[in-house]
């Protein structure tokens, strides 16, 4: 499948577990430099889709490319070209801040020189020099979140997947996090994000809302509010997901 | 009877001061919200109320009894749903409910009556044979709540019950809590969602071990002393960064659909419009807006940081 310059391109993607269609024939594209919000009800198929796009699970049918690479054949390449950050932050609490950065540098196959350069760069950027040799578990949640994002960016990937990145984070840190996301996008990176916070979903350039393995709604936040005659995205979500149920 | 009374609680973990002199009272039949981010001290408080953890200083009364010396009483009258509730993934919905019935010594014949009632309001009836591990996130939370209701506690303590739950299931969950309130069950709940905070009868905004505000949500909003102007913008992050050069950072708040400005110096909207004109695009204009809980929480957090 040709990538046509999209960061992510998905065509008729389907994944079946037994007789359950977790992902049922979905298609969408994500532009380079876009913040794409991937929303949905619990169990709607978001995680299954993300696992396929990150090269962790093969589809039952359909096509997709990520960063121009085919998810069937080039999943190793995909892993080198994406960053992934989950709500659990995947940091080693018993390692220091510096050790976490160095560890992930090793995981991503950076050279010794690159690791030491990137570590210095990141500690300056995150303003974490004071805490560099403290255990990660002693950091406030907001800092852990920034550290987790930074480690996911160590290998300078063009696309970053964020899976509920702001759960449990205070409102000030959440705002700082989104300002950071916008900085990444201005550098040309593409951001693919899931969240249950609908006020945050509004920061995305474009959204899709999944239900029962299908994409129920897709568009810019403003377009979706008009389409569903809703004042806010929470109401859009309720109408998209519940409205769908009424039609069954 | 006062369901819960918390007096001047201090708790330290090593050098970390988790709670710094917290006090409040929960009234009969109300939904009381502890609102704040991770690390604020909410979970510590809840664990002390249910007698799993003792304060370094201060007292907690549960139904007028001191929790430290009455933990058996507390545990038989409370339903506590911790953040990571242990449902048995390879037991069915019904087996989980019966298990918790046994655990709380509920007589067998009563267990079955209660099952039917719980199925009614949780709408889990059609799924009673399904393994808990195969339920969606929203249904798991409903089952966890139902398990905690098997012994018909007077008081429920719910620690972030809507964590990781989608907006539809959150709404449904809150409708259930409303039903429980109608039945007279007192509830203490934590949540990071401001829309859920607004549904509580009273809330305590808690941050870094202190209560920053304590009242009914409407009252907290009505008491906020400043006007708030909302500047709708297509590119709020750019607007926010521009405004940082002319305004104090605590007076500008980033939202996804624009920037909210706190008129702390009481300039009035016209003067504010003139003052900011040079920094705004043609289609960006300050408009009078009502304060919301998020505005207030952000403001209180800044105040707190200044005091430290």
Boltz contact constraints between the chains, C-beta under 6 A:
constraints:
  - contact:
      token1: [A, 41]
      token2: [B, 166]
      max_distance: 6.0
  - contact:
      token1: [A, 41]
      token2: [B, 168]
      max_distance: 6.0
  - contact:
      token1: [A, 42]
      token2: [B, 136]
      max_distance: 6.0
  - contact:
      token1: [A, 42]
      token2: [B, 137]
      max_distance: 6.0
  - contact:
      token1: [A, 42]
      token2: [B, 138]
      max_distance: 6.0
  - contact:
      token1: [A, 42]
      token2: [B, 166]
      max_distance: 6.0
  - contact:
      token1: [A, 43]
      token2: [B, 136]
      max_distance: 6.0
  - contact:
      token1: [A, 141]
      token2: [B, 38]
      max_distance: 6.0
  - contact:
      token1: [A, 141]
      token2: [B, 39]
      max_distance: 6.0
  - contact:
      token1: [A, 168]
      token2: [B, 38]
      max_distance: 6.0
  - contact:
      token1: [A, 170]
      token2: [B, 37]
      max_distance: 6.0
  - contact:
      token1: [A, 171]
      token2: [B, 297]
      max_distance: 6.0
  - contact:
      token1: [A, 171]
      token2: [B, 298]
      max_distance: 6.0
  - contact:
      token1: [A, 172]
      token2: [B, 301]
      max_distance: 6.0
  - contact:
      token1: [A, 175]
      token2: [B, 254]
      max_distance: 6.0
  - contact:
      token1: [A, 179]
      token2: [B, 237]
      max_distance: 6.0
  - contact:
      token1: [A, 182]
      token2: [B, 237]
      max_distance: 6.0
  - contact:
      token1: [A, 196]
      token2: [B, 166]
      max_distance: 6.0
  - contact:
      token1: [A, 198]
      token2: [B, 167]
      max_distance: 6.0
  - contact:
      token1: [A, 202]
      token2: [B, 256]
      max_distance: 6.0
  - contact:
      token1: [A, 202]
      token2: [B, 257]
      max_distance: 6.0
  - contact:
      token1: [A, 203]
      token2: [B, 256]
      max_distance: 6.0
  - contact:
      token1: [A, 234]
      token2: [B, 167]
      max_distance: 6.0
  - contact:
      token1: [A, 237]
      token2: [B, 167]
      max_distance: 6.0
  - contact:
      token1: [A, 238]
      token2: [B, 168]
      max_distance: 6.0
  - contact:
      token1: [A, 241]
      token2: [B, 168]
      max_distance: 6.0
